[in-house]
Structure formats: C-alpha cells, structure tokens
Amino acid sequence: MARMTAAEAAVEVLKKEGVDVTFGVPGAAINPFYAAMRKVGGVDHVLARHVEGASHMAEGYTRTKPGNVGVCIGTSGPAGTDMITGLYSSIGDSIPILCITGQAPRGKLHKEDFQAVDIQSIAGPVTKWAITVLEPAQVPRAFQKAFQLMRSSRPGPVLLDLPIDVQMTEIEFDIDTYEPLPAYKPAATRAQVEKAITMLNEAEKPLLVSGGGVISADASDLLVEFAEVTGVPVIPTLMGWGTIADDHPLMAGMVGLQTSHRYGNATMLASDFVMGIGNRWANRHTGNVETYTRDRTFVHIDIEPTQIGKIFGPDYGIVSDAKAALEQLVEVAREMSAAGKLKDRSTWVEECQERKRTLLRKTDFPNNPVKPQRVYQEMNRAFGKNTRYVTAIGLSQIAGAQFLHVYKPRHWINCGQAGPLGWTIPAALGVCRADRDAEVVALSGDYDFQFMIEELAAGAQFNLPYIHVLVNNSYLGLIRQSQRGFDMDYCVQLSFENVNCPDIAEYGVDHKSVVEGLGCKAIRVTKAEDIAPAFEEAKKLKEEFRVPVVVEIMLERITNISMGTDLDGVNEFEDLIENVTDAPTSIASLT
C-alpha cells in the first residue's frame, strides 16, 4: 500500500472522481492541500480574488456540462464563511459543488485559535453534508462519500473541513483500486407512469412544466421527445429554460410573476391539466397558489420525496429522477400512440401558438436615453443560438428572461432560488473555464456588477474571455420598483456626480475605467443606435485580447418592468405591440 499525506490522498481522489480544475484562494491552514495539488499534479487551479467568488465560479463550472462538479478551496475561518453564499445558492438550485476548507489543528479547535470557526455547524443548513474530518485515515473516504452524496437523489453541495495537522499526516491508501461510489437515484415504475399518462390523456388542454431537474438529469432530449409523441405543449420554468428550444412549436412560454411571457401565463390559465417534471413550484413561478391550481389536475414528478406536496398537494405524485421517469414516459407514450390511444392535440397546440404570436411586449424603442427593452432586442440580433447566457438577479435578469431567447439546455445559467448579487461575474468565469469554446454572454445591472467586480481580474489573468452586458440605470432597480408599493424611493439611488468622470453625469461609478484597470476591455454606449456596433466591436476585442469585455449601456434612470402578484394580475407598465414590427426579435418574428 502506498504511503502519502491525507491531503495527497484527497487530491488523488479528486482526480479519480473526474476533477481537473479547482477554484480558490490559498491560505496558511490550507497550504498543505495546495502543496499536495502541486506535487500530485493533474488538477489545474484558478485563483479567485474573493472566496465567495471561487464558490460561484464552481457553480458556473458545474452548471455548464452534465457530470461536472465544481470544487472551491479556501483557508480556515473567513474563507469558509465567505463560501456560505455559494453553498446557499447551490443547495437552492440543486447544484453539486464541493467546498474544501482548511482548519486550525485539532488540538486548538476548542481554544478560539486564530481563524478557527465551527464551519461544520455554520454550513450544515446549506449543504447536504458538512464535516470537519478529525482522523487522517478518513480523509479519502470522506471525499468518496462527498461525491456520492452530491450526485445522489436531489443534487447539492458538500463542505469538507480539514484541520492542518490532518492534512499533513501520512496514511496508507491504495488509489489504484479506488472506484467512485454509485449514486442513488429513485426511478418511476411502469405502473406509476401508466397512471400519469392516463390522467394526461383524459385532459383537454394539458401542459408539461419542465423544471431544472430535467437539465440536471441531462434529460432534455427525452422531455422534447415525450412532448412530441403526446403533442403536449411545454412550459419551462426559469431553471428549466432551454429544455425545449424557444422556437419549437410545442414551447408554450414561461409562466410566472416576473420572468415570464404574456403568452405563457395566458396558456397556463387556459389549461386544465399540468404534469410537472423536475420542478418545485417556486412561488415566482406559481404566484398565488389558488389561482395557479384552480380547475386544474396536477401530476408532480420529482426526485425529492419531500418536494411532492410541499407547496400544494398534487392529484398524483411520483418520486423519480427526471431521466428515469421520462424514459418510461416516452416508452409508454410510444406504445399508446402506436395503438391509436393518444388524443389529437393539434387544436390546443394551435391555440397556444396563436397566443405566442400575439401576446407580446414591445421592444422596438428608439428612445435615448436607452430603454432596457431595446437592449434585449439588440442582444437577440447579435448573439446566436449557441450563446450561453449567465445572469443573477434584478430587473436585468427579469427583463432578460422576458425578451431573450434560449435554444439549448445549460444555455441559460442563472441562480434561481438564492439570487445573490455579485454572482454573475464569477459564475460566467466558471462557465468559460468549463467550456473554453463557448460563446458566453453575461447580463448584469450596475449593482450586481459592482458586488464582485474584482473577479474580472481573474478573467484577465487566466484568459477566460466572455462578453458582459452591463445595463446601468444607477439604481437598485428591482428594489426601487418594489418600493412603489410603499410610495417611496429610499436608499436605492446609486447616483452621484463623479468628479473624475463628468462625462457620465449623475451615473456615479466609472465602470469603464475600473474594468480597464482590472485588465479587461470596456465599451460605453449612450445611444440606442450604437448598441449593435458595440456588440460587434466587443466580439472582436474578446477574440483579440482573450479577456472579458464589458459593454456598458446607459439606460434611462427609471423603467418599470412587467411583473405582478398573480398570474392574472401582471402589470404591464410599457406599451404592448400593435403589430409584429414592434417586437422584431420576438420568436413570432424570427420563425
């Protein structure tokens, strides 16, 4: 049996589990682990500027390709607490990432040693497992268990905390015979699937709601096949956007209070049956549950038993991995189709398509200062079907989801549940590291952009090029809009006169200078007609310099984006279309 330090054994396990890159910030208590990575080799490293940034890089990396598990590393104390936001974001969206932290020596854990914190207890509520490993010989098996847990049932994050003396202790470990443990995933039975399809077949106006679990299970093709065999339209959730292409005739639009389409909400309200697959009925999707469920029959398929009935009790529930369920659903549906037992859904599909052609929001605004809707119109023109969009939270994300188009799974990479500001830049870098050939386009408002702007330096250092569309209204825009209900505009202004940059008047921060100071490229746009040329210039700069390129678009200070408190009560603050030319890059105009 080979002898090696526990840290070296851990690195060997990482390699066996398919890890070839980590994101992190070294420090005294984790230096033995970094020494092991250097000695063992085979695991690359991206140096973040903030440990929270490293955790979001790991998230972006995981979300980009099936099977990826992002790994982030930090030292003891504040490094672990900095990662908590990344862990929260990951567990909220069922994303497996592994956080590795250094720790004070075992003998000092109870003595309030420098940067010694009980990270196991702190991280417990936002992980599937958090553990301080106290025995060196347990380290490789703790890593083995971590990967099994992250991949089993509902995926999620794990934190492993390693005291410095544990890392440095020599152990015996045979890496040559190591094998990853199989992940556990429940599967629907034939009887369950037959009942679910029978209920669907009895409906007149059925819908499929496709959630993020379909993407996690790498089952989007099966979802589309099931929809095509049955002829049932699909409503993707925000986390499931891309499971079916926006221009597919069975894509019926997104539903919700904010990140939704007018036609999607109208179609949901017209339906009489909904089969949810790999979704959790998030409140910004459902709105008022009474409105959402009224006069509808529901089947809910989810990998996590406690998700079924959590928001409302479905008429029938199945505990299953999305892929396992869809394999059976496709098989049974094909048999029923061959036997002539499936209803013809062409009339219902045409109703849905008519709404998709007509219930649109206007984007063709020539105004200066620029209205945000125009930005997304130009993005649709500039960026193709292979674009991977990355975004976090705010009016920019909400409007982006209302107006942009997504055609493939994992091409809308978004933190849905936690929505931490600052997520976008580091997550985009993680996406770039996972897919170096990808066309990555990030989208931020000015406040999200400022939260972790320092991570752009990591993009420059490690040549992780992407285009970042920064829409700047010098406001906490979403909070300002929500304050309308309190009749105030209070503590949400980011505006000030920048004595060093009079050109931007009251818009405050000179993002262009900051971005360039961090080693990246930046373009500032003030007129609507200049947006398209700026995007073309950004593409050239990205290819030439291989660094992030920021296109900052100065918006009008106040634009209220469509949203409401109920599916039948969404407020439309701006003009709706009079004809299709008012929305020239809508799916209806492009198909």
Long-range contacts (C-beta under 8 A, 24 or more apart in sequence): 1-172, 1-173, 1-174, 2-172, 2-173, 2-174, 2-175, 3-170, 3-171, 3-172, 4-170, 4-171, 4-173, 5-32, 5-36, 5-167, 5-168, 5-169, 5-170, 5-171, 6-136, 6-137, 6-139, 6-140, 6-162, 6-166, 6-167, 6-168, 6-169, 6-170, 6-171, 7-32, 7-33, 7-35, 7-36, 7-139, 7-162, 7-167, 7-168, 8-36, 8-39, 8-40, 9-139, 9-140, 9-171, 9-173, 9-175, 10-36, 10-100, 10-139, 10-140, 10-143, 10-162, 10-167, 11-36, 11-37, 11-40, 11-43, 12-40, 12-140, 12-173, 12-175, 12-178, 13-140, 13-143, 13-144, 13-175, 13-178, 14-43, 14-71, 14-143, 15-40, 15-42, 15-43, 16-175, 16-178, 16-179, 16-180, 17-69, 17-143, 17-144, 17-147, 17-180, 18-67, 18-69, 19-43, 19-69, 19-71, 20-44, 21-45, 21-46, 21-61, 21-71, 21-433, 22-46, 22-71, 22-72, 22-73, 23-48, 23-54, 23-55, 23-57, 23-58, 23-61, 23-70, 23-71, 23-72, 23-73, 23-430, 23-433, 24-48, 24-51, 24-54, 24-72, 24-73, 24-74, 24-100, 25-49, 25-50, 25-51, 25-54, 25-73, 25-74, 25-75, 25-79, 26-73, 26-75, 27-74, 27-75, 27-76, 27-79, 27-102, 28-75, 28-76, 28-102, 28-164, 29-75, 29-76, 29-77, 29-101, 29-102, 29-103, 29-104, 29-115, 29-164, 30-73, 30-74, 30-75, 30-76, 30-79, 30-100, 30-101, 30-102, 30-162, 30-164, 30-167, 31-75, 31-102, 31-164, 32-102, 32-164, 32-167, 32-168, 33-73, 33-100, 33-102, 33-162, 33-167, 34-73, 36-167, 46-429, 46-433, 46-458, 46-462, 46-464, 47-458, 47-461, 47-462, 48-72, 48-426, 48-455, 48-458, 49-454, 49-455, 49-457, 49-458, 50-82, 50-452, 50-454, 50-455, 51-78, 51-79, 51-82, 51-83, 52-82, 52-83, 52-85, 52-86, 52-422, 52-426, 52-452, 53-422, 53-425, 53-426, 53-452, 53-454, 53-455, 53-458, 54-83, 54-86, 54-426, 55-82, 55-83, 55-85, 55-86, 55-87, 55-89, 55-90, 55-97, 55-99, 55-426, 56-85, 56-86, 56-89, 56-420, 56-422, 56-423, 56-426, 56-427, 56-430, 56-452, 57-426, 57-427, 57-429, 57-430, 57-433, 57-455, 57-458, 58-86, 58-97, 58-98, 58-99, 58-430, 59-86, 59-89, 59-90, 59-95, 59-97, 59-415, 59-423, 59-427, 59-430, 60-390, 60-413, 60-426, 60-427, 60-428, 60-429, 60-430, 60-431, 60-433, 60-434, 61-430, 61-431, 61-433, 61-434, 62-90, 62-95, 62-96, 62-97, 62-430, 62-434, 63-95, 63-410, 63-413, 63-427, 63-430, 63-431, 64-388, 64-410, 64-413, 64-430, 64-431, 64-434, 64-435, 64-438, 65-410, 65-434, 65-435, 66-218, 66-410, 67-218, 68-434, 69-96, 69-97, 69-98, 69-147, 69-150, 69-151, 70-96, 70-97, 70-98, 70-430, 71-97, 71-98, 71-99, 71-100, 72-97, 72-98, 72-99, 72-100, 73-99, 73-100, 73-101, 74-99, 74-100, 74-101, 74-102, 75-101, 75-102, 75-115, 76-101, 76-102, 76-103, 76-104, 76-115, 76-116, 76-117, 76-119, 76-164, 77-114, 77-115, 77-116, 77-117, 78-115, 78-117, 80-117, 80-119, 80-122, 80-123, 80-159, 80-161, 81-117, 81-119, 81-122, 83-123, 83-159, 84-122, 84-123, 84-126, 85-418, 85-420, 86-157, 87-123, 87-126, 87-127, 87-157, 87-159, 88-126, 88-418, 88-420, 89-415, 89-417, 89-418, 89-419, 89-420, 89-423, 90-126, 90-156, 90-157, 91-126, 91-127, 91-128, 91-156, 91-157, 92-415, 92-416, 92-417, 92-418, 93-212, 93-239, 93-415, 93-416, 93-417, 93-418, 94-154, 94-155, 94-156, 94-212, 94-213, 94-216, 95-155, 95-156, 95-157, 96-150, 96-151, 96-155, 96-156, 96-157, 96-158, 97-150, 97-157, 98-146, 98-147, 98-150, 98-157, 98-158, 98-159, 98-160, 99-123, 99-127, 99-157, 99-158, 99-159, 99-160, 100-159, 100-160, 100-162, 101-159, 101-160, 101-161, 101-162, 102-161, 102-162, 102-163, 102-164, 102-167, 103-132, 103-161, 103-162, 103-163, 103-164, 103-166, 104-163, 104-164, 105-163, 105-164, 105-165, 106-134, 106-163, 106-165, 106-166, 107-165, 109-163, 119-159, 119-161, 120-159, 120-161, 123-159, 126-157, 127-156, 127-157, 127-158, 127-159, 128-156, 128-157, 128-158, 129-158, 129-159, 130-158, 130-159, 130-161, 131-159, 131-160, 131-161, 132-161, 132-162, 132-163, 133-160, 133-161, 133-162, 133-163, 133-166, 134-163, 134-166, 135-166, 136-166, 136-169, 136-170, 136-171, 137-171, 137-172, 139-166, 139-167, 139-171, 140-171, 140-173, 140-175, 140-178, 144-178, 144-180, 144-181, 145-181, 147-180, 147-181, 148-180, 148-181, 148-182, 148-183, 148-184, 151-183, 152-183, 152-184, 152-185, 153-184, 153-185, 153-186, 153-303, 153-304, 154-213, 154-303, 154-304, 154-307, 155-216, 185-303, 185-321, 185-324, 186-303, 186-319, 186-320, 186-321, 186-324, 187-320, 187-321, 187-324, 187-325, 187-328, 188-301, 188-318, 188-319, 188-320, 188-324, 188-325, 188-328, 188-329, 189-328, 190-328, 190-332, 192-318, 192-320, 193-318, 193-325, 193-328, 193-329, 193-331, 193-332, 194-332, 195-316, 196-275, 196-299, 196-301, 196-316, 196-318, 196-329, 197-230, 197-329, 197-332, 197-333, 197-336, 199-273, 199-297, 199-299, 199-315, 199-316, 200-230, 200-232, 200-273, 200-275, 200-299, 201-336, 201-341, 201-342, 201-343, 202-273, 203-272, 203-273, 203-297, 204-272, 204-273, 204-348, 205-270, 205-271, 205-272, 205-273, 205-348, 205-351, 206-230, 206-232, 206-271, 206-272, 206-273, 206-274, 206-275, 206-345, 206-348, 207-232, 207-233, 207-234, 207-235, 207-252, 207-267, 207-268, 207-271, 207-273, 207-274, 207-275, 208-232, 208-233, 208-234, 208-235, 208-274, 208-275, 208-276, 208-277, 209-234, 209-235, 209-236, 209-237, 209-240, 209-255, 209-274, 209-275, 209-276, 209-277, 209-279, 210-234, 210-235, 210-236, 210-237, 210-240, 210-243, 210-244, 210-277, 210-278, 210-279, 211-236, 211-237, 211-239, 211-240, 211-276, 211-277, 211-278, 211-279, 211-280, 211-302, 211-322, 212-237, 212-239, 212-240, 212-278, 212-279, 212-416, 213-240, 213-277, 213-278, 213-279, 213-302, 213-303, 213-321, 213-322, 214-240, 214-243, 214-277, 214-278, 214-322, 214-326, 214-409, 215-239, 215-240, 215-242, 215-243, 215-278, 215-409, 215-410, 216-278, 216-322, 217-278, 217-303, 217-321, 217-322, 217-323, 217-324, 217-326, 218-323, 218-409, 219-278, 219-322, 219-323, 219-326, 220-244, 220-408, 220-409, 222-323, 222-326, 222-327, 222-329, 222-330, 223-277, 223-322, 223-326, 224-248, 224-250, 225-326, 225-330, 226-326, 226-329, 226-330, 226-333, 229-330, 229-333, 229-334, 229-337, 229-342, 230-333, 230-337, 230-342, 230-345, 231-342, 231-343, 231-344, 231-345, 231-346, 231-349, 232-275, 232-345, 233-267, 233-345, 233-348, 233-349, 233-352, 235-264, 235-267, 235-268, 235-274, 237-279, 237-282, 237-285, 238-282, 238-284, 238-285, 238-401, 238-412, 238-414, 238-416, 239-279, 239-414, 239-416, 240-278, 240-279, 241-401, 241-406, 241-412, 241-414, 242-406, 242-407, 242-408, 242-409, 242-410, 242-411, 242-412, 243-409, 245-385, 245-406, 245-407, 245-408, 246-405, 246-406, 246-407, 246-587, 247-405, 247-407, 247-587, 247-590, 247-591, 249-349, 249-353, 250-349, 251-356, 251-587, 252-352, 252-356, 253-355, 253-356, 254-401, 255-285, 255-567, 256-284, 256-285, 256-286, 256-287, 256-567, 257-284, 257-285, 257-287, 257-563, 257-564, 257-565, 257-566, 257-567, 257-570, 258-284, 258-398, 258-401, 258-561, 258-562, 258-563, 259-284, 259-397, 259-398, 259-401, 259-402, 260-401, 260-402, 260-570, 261-356, 261-359, 261-402, 262-355, 262-359, 262-360, 262-361, 262-562, 262-570, 262-572, 262-576, 263-352, 263-355, 263-356, 263-358, 263-359, 263-360, 265-567, 265-568, 265-570, 266-355, 266-359, 267-351, 267-352, 267-355, 268-292, 268-567, 269-567, 269-568, 270-351, 271-296, 272-296, 272-297, 273-297, 273-298, 273-299, 274-298, 274-299, 275-299, 275-300, 275-301, 276-300, 276-301, 276-302, 276-314, 277-301, 277-302, 277-322, 277-325, 277-326, 278-302, 278-303, 278-322, 280-307, 280-310, 280-311, 281-310, 281-311, 281-312, 282-416, 282-417, 283-311, 286-311, 286-567, 287-564, 287-565, 287-566, 287-567, 288-565, 288-566, 288-567, 291-566, 291-567, 291-568, 292-567, 301-325, 356-587, 356-588, 357-580, 357-588, 358-588, 360-576, 360-577, 360-580, 360-582, 360-583, 360-586, 360-588, 361-402, 361-403, 361-562, 361-572, 361-574, 361-576, 361-577, 361-583, 362-574, 362-575, 362-576, 362-577, 362-582, 362-583, 363-403, 363-582, 363-583, 363-584, 363-585, 363-586, 364-581, 364-582, 364-583, 364-584, 365-528, 366-528, 366-529, 367-528, 367-556, 368-526, 368-527, 368-528, 369-526, 369-554, 369-555, 369-556, 369-557, 370-525, 370-526, 370-527, 370-528, 370-531, 370-553, 370-554, 370-555, 370-556, 371-528, 371-555, 371-556, 371-559, 371-574, 372-396, 372-399, 372-471, 372-473, 372-555, 372-559, 372-561, 373-399, 373-403, 373-559, 373-574, 374-528, 374-531, 375-469, 375-471, 375-531, 375-553, 375-555, 376-400, 376-402, 376-403, 376-404, 376-585, 377-403, 377-583, 377-584, 377-585, 378-531, 378-532, 378-535, 379-404, 379-441, 379-469, 379-535, 380-404, 380-405, 380-585, 380-590, 381-532, 381-585, 382-532, 382-535, 382-536, 382-539, 383-439, 383-441, 383-535, 384-439, 386-411, 386-438, 386-439, 387-411, 387-439, 387-440, 387-441, 388-413, 388-431, 388-435, 388-438, 388-439, 388-440, 388-441, 389-413, 389-414, 389-441, 389-442, 389-443, 390-414, 390-424, 390-427, 390-428, 390-431, 390-440, 390-441, 390-442, 390-443, 390-466, 391-424, 391-442, 391-443, 391-444, 392-419, 392-420, 392-421, 392-422, 392-423, 392-424, 392-427, 392-444, 392-448, 393-419, 393-420, 393-421, 393-423, 393-448, 393-478, 394-421, 394-444, 394-445, 394-447, 394-448, 394-477, 394-478, 395-445, 395-477, 395-478, 395-481, 395-559, 395-561, 396-443, 396-444, 396-445, 396-448, 396-471, 396-477, 397-443, 398-478, 398-561, 398-563, 399-561, 400-443, 402-561, 402-562, 403-585, 405-585, 405-587, 405-590, 420-451, 421-447, 421-448, 421-451, 422-448, 422-450, 422-451, 422-452, 423-448, 423-452, 424-448, 424-449, 424-468, 425-449, 425-452, 425-453, 425-455, 425-456, 425-459, 425-468, 425-548, 426-452, 426-455, 426-458, 428-459, 428-466, 428-468, 428-548, 429-455, 429-458, 429-459, 429-462, 429-464, 429-466, 429-548, 431-466, 432-459, 432-464, 432-465, 432-466, 433-462, 433-464, 440-466, 440-467, 441-466, 441-467, 441-468, 441-469, 442-466, 442-467, 442-468, 442-469, 443-468, 443-469, 443-471, 444-468, 444-469, 444-470, 444-471, 445-470, 445-471, 445-472, 445-473, 445-477, 445-478, 446-470, 446-471, 446-472, 446-473, 446-474, 446-475, 446-494, 446-509, 446-511, 447-475, 447-476, 447-494, 449-511, 450-509, 453-511, 453-514, 453-515, 453-518, 454-518, 456-515, 456-518, 456-519, 456-520, 456-548, 456-550, 457-518, 457-519, 459-520, 459-547, 459-548, 460-518, 460-519, 460-520, 460-547, 460-548, 461-519, 463-546, 463-547, 464-547, 464-548, 465-542, 465-543, 465-545, 465-546, 465-547, 465-548, 465-549, 466-542, 466-548, 466-549, 467-535, 467-538, 467-539, 467-542, 467-548, 467-549, 467-550, 467-551, 468-548, 468-549, 468-550, 468-551, 469-551, 469-553, 470-511, 470-550, 470-551, 470-552, 470-553, 471-553, 471-555, 472-507, 472-511, 472-552, 472-553, 472-554, 472-555, 473-555, 473-556, 473-557, 473-558, 473-559, 474-506, 474-507, 474-508, 474-557, 475-557, 475-558, 477-559, 480-558, 481-560, 481-561, 481-563, 484-560, 495-557, 504-554, 507-554, 511-550, 511-552, 512-550, 512-552, 515-548, 515-550, 519-547, 520-547, 520-548, 520-549, 520-550, 521-545, 521-547, 521-548, 521-549, 521-550, 522-549, 522-550, 522-551, 522-552, 523-549, 523-550, 523-551, 523-552, 524-552, 524-554, 525-551, 525-552, 525-553, 525-554, 526-554
